[in-house]
Structure formats: C-alpha cells, structure tokens
C-alpha cells in the first residue's frame, strides 16, 4: 500500500510541475519513478510463482 501512495505522490508532483510549464522536471520525476518500478520488478521476478487452480 505504501508503494501505491508513493507512486500517486510522484504522479501528482509531476502533474503540478507540468501545469506550471516545467515539463522537463515533470518528465524527470516520472522517469525516476519508472526506473524504481523496474528495479522492484526485477527483484520480485526471481521469486517462485504460486500456481492457483480454478475450482
């Protein structure tokens, strides 16, 4: 849940900068977020996946 709030915070911050005409700053904020998400995905991809069957 904490990750969701951080992601929303970054999106809203980028939107605020974009509204004021600071488009490059907004892009940087979103780029940083994207790289953080990529790093997190790499770590969790190594964990074994649990298979579920439909009833």
DACORUR-V281927 format. One record per backbone hydrogen bond with DSSP energy under -0.5 kcal/mol. NH is the residue of the N-H (numbers start at 1). CO is the residue of the C=O. E is the energy in kcal/mol with one decimal. If there is no record, write none. Layout:
# DACORUR-V281927
NH_CO_E + NH_CO_E
This chain:
# DACORUR-V281927
5_1_-1.9 + 6_2_-2.0 + 7_3_-2.3 + 8_4_-2.4 + 9_5_-2.4 + 10_6_-2.3 + 11_7_-2.1 + 12_8_-2.7 + 13_9_-2.3 + 14_10_-2.4 + 15_11_-2.3 + 16_12_-2.2 + 17_13_-2.1 + 18_14_-2.4 + 19_15_-2.4 + 20_16_-1.2 + 21_18_-1.6 + 22_17_-2.6 + 23_21_-1.5 + 26_22_-1.9 + 27_23_-2.4 + 28_24_-2.3 + 29_25_-2.3 + 30_26_-2.0 + 31_27_-2.7 + 32_28_-2.6 + 33_29_-1.8 + 34_30_-2.2 + 35_31_-2.2 + 36_32_-2.0 + 37_33_-2.5 + 38_34_-2.1 + 39_35_-2.0 + 40_36_-2.2 + 41_37_-2.3 + 42_38_-2.0 + 43_39_-1.6 + 44_40_-1.9 + 45_41_-1.8 + 46_42_-0.6 + 46_43_-0.7 + 47_44_-1.2
